[in-house]
Amino acid sequence: MEKFLIKGSSSKGVKGLINCSGAKNAVLPLMASSILFENTVTLKNVPLGANDVQTMIILLKSLGSKVQILKKKKILKINNTKKHKLLVKYQYISTMRAGVLAMGALLGKYKKCSTALSGGCSLGPRPIGYHLAGFKKLNCKYNLNKGYINIISPNGIKGGHFRFPRVSVTGTSNLILASVLANGQVITISNISIEPEVLDLIKFLRNGGARIYNTGKRTIKIYGVKKLNGHQHEVIGDRIEAFSYLCAAAITKGKIKIKKIDPKHLITELKVLKKIGCIIKVDKSSIELNRKNNLKTTNLKTAPFPGFATDCMPMLMAVLTKAAGKSKIEETIFTNRYMAAPELVRMGAKINIKKSIAFIIGQSNLNGADCISSDLRSTFAIILGAMAANGESCISRVYHGLRGYSNLYNNLKKIGVNIKKKS
Ligand code: EPU
């Protein structure tokens, strides 16, 4: 099991340039959607170093897709000429929740499939009740047997209207995937997620021939088509990765530039970083953060896009452990998103969690400690604490971080973090 040893310092700021990877949460639905296409789909700017992408490749191969990896060019070519198998096994869903997206794609193409039901994860319960309620509105029937959802649309996907009770990112993508090939049917979906990753999926499907129209801020109308044509698509930059490295400069009084990222995808998060005292410069595809002064406190709530992203919250919490005074964060999306807090407390941070709210009292000094990471984003939050703490920290179970961050170790080294791997 890999560990990171980090020698931090309260006085040495990180410096440098990071080329942002393609977004993990954009590429996974794009890959799942390849099942719907007639001919080869080419995805560029794929974060091949993120382990979830490797899991999705194995999942697609298990269904019968041919996947060609051009590693140096960060390209995936996915070909689906053969009929797919209609079983998505538990081993893929249990390690990567986004595997559930194969359900919508298989349902859209073949009108039936069996998919392992995802359990919870370290963030709390991860139900798919909205996905299933949406499929039911489209004339699908399902049952649960031995941990698998068997779902079928006996007379094909039918038109209708589904409103998500609350915004769901993969729920939105799954329902779109099930709908786009419902030839001749009209499907309306409202209260959808408008996360940049979902909009990237919609763009990709439209360019392949799907007829998806915005009819309101969170409403789309889909006119089912007969087929989708494979084409090339460049995956958007990973806003969560970009934010994570911006926080590295924010917590260490450093200066960093992130390239290949659209600042509009971090509109709220950049406002918050400015508010707490960071100097931010943006252009069309880059963000630069320079932190010269002491950090200020803030109060915020996480929310679906364009609100402050829950995925960015653990890193912001780490940064606020160094702000002068008391900050307050409310997590509104997941029940268990403060896994980094007890580890940061081991470094001397003062964080008090009451239900979904974290109260953070900034400290001038943190001290290195042994820590365990337990989910993807909290791994980065703990790394941030370790960078800013005096002395050495040993962070175990960093494999959680490797699920979503390509090139994590090398990028941290590149910006000047004193880091070593330990097995
Ligand atoms: N929810 C339900 N029922 C459902 C679906 C969702 O109650 O059927 C609830 C969830 O429990 C949660 C809320 O609705 O409280 C929102 O969940 P959502 O469905 O939006 O989450 P997700 O699609 O499973 C994606 C990202 C997560 C990210 C969330 C929120 C992917 C692969 N995952 O998850 O990313 O935190 O949206 O933005 O896109 C990460 O990358 O670290 C990560 C966890």
Residues whose N, C-alpha, C, O or C-beta is under 5 A from the ligand:
A	BS01	EPU	N25 A98 P125 R126 P127 I128 G129 Y130 H131 V167 S168 V169 T170 G171 T310 D311 I333 F334 L376 R377
